C-alpha cells in the first residue's frame, strides 16, 4: 500500500483553504457591488474623450456620484435617421453611459428622477470632460453651466436612459480660443505695418533735418514766460485785500435786488401775464402757420411750383429770342404807331376846335367885316 508524502498533503490543504477564503471574500465584499441597483445616465460628446475610460469617476462638484459604465459610438447604440441632414455629425458622437450610485436618487422613483433631471438640465446641468493635470487621465464632471454658451447637442433619437447634455471640455475651449487668436494674428498685415512704420520714420527724419527747431524753442520759451507772468498776476490779484470785501458787497447787492423785486412785484406780474398772453398768441400763430405748411394744397402747390417756374422761364426765353430776331420790324411798327398816335392827337385837337370840319372837311370861312 502506497503512502502519501506529508508535504504534498499540507500543500493541498493550503491551496484548498486559500481558494475557500478567496470565494468567501468575493462573496462578502463583491456582493454589494454585484447586487447594487445603479441608476443609468447617458450623455454624448462631439469631441475626443481621450483619457476617459470605463470605470472613470463621475463627480458632481468634486463628490463622486458614480462611474463610467460604457463608452461607444452613438451609431452603434441607436439607429440613426438617414434622412436627417445632420446624420453624419450624429454618427461621430461618442456615447458615454454612466452608472450612478443608488444614494444619489435613493428616495426617488424612476419617474421622479426623470422629472428632476429634466428640471436640472433646463437650469444648466451639463456633463463635461475634465483632465487630471498632466497625467493624461480624465473624469466626468457634472455641474451647472451657462446654457447660452453650452446649448444641448442636436440629436435625432430618444435616449433609453436618463439624459444629461454634455458641454465642451475646458481643454477644447482653450484650444479653440488659442486657434482663433492665432488666426486673428495671421490675418494682421505685419508686412504692410512694417512698410508704413518705415515710411513714417523716414518722414519724421526728413522733418527733423529740415525744420528749424530754434524758432520753435524760442516760441515755447516765450509762451512759458507769458504763462509765468499770468500766474504771477493772478496770485497778486488773489492776494489783494479788497478781494475779501467781495462777499459783503455781494450780500448787499442781493439785498438791494430783493427790495427792487418787492417794489416792482405787482407790475412785473402784470408784465409777465401780458408776456404769457402774447406768447400764447405767438404759439397759436405758429400752429396756424405750421398747419398751413402741412396742408395738402400747399404741398401740391410747392410740388408744382418748380414746373411752373420752368415753363415761365422757357416762355420768357422764347419771347427774348423773338424780340431779338424781329427787333427791326418791331422798331418800325413802334415808329408807325407813334406817328399814327400823333395824327390822331392832331385830328382830335382840330375836331375840338372845329367840329364841323369832321363833316364838311374844311373850316367855315370867317365872316367878312362890313
Buried (B, 14 or more C-beta within 10 A) or exposed (E): EEEEEEEEEEEEEEEEEEEEEEEEEEEEEEEEEEEEEBBBBBBBBBBEBEBBEEEBBBBBEEEEBBBBBEBEBBBEBBEBEEEBEEEEEBEEBBBBBBBBBEEBBEEBEEEEBBEBBEEBBEEBBBBBBBBEEEEEBBBBBBBBBEBEEBEBBEBBEEBEBBBBBBBBBEBBBEEEEEEEEEEEEEEEEEEEEEEEEEEEEEEEEEEEEEEEEEEEEEEEEEEEEEEEEEEEEEEEEEEEEEEEEEEEEEEEEEEEEEEEEEEEEEEEEEEEEEEEEEEEEEEEEEEEEEEEEEEEEEEEEEEEEEEEEEEEEEEEEEEEEEEEEEEEEEEEEEEEEEEEEEEEEEEEEEEEEEEEBEEEEEEEEEEEEE
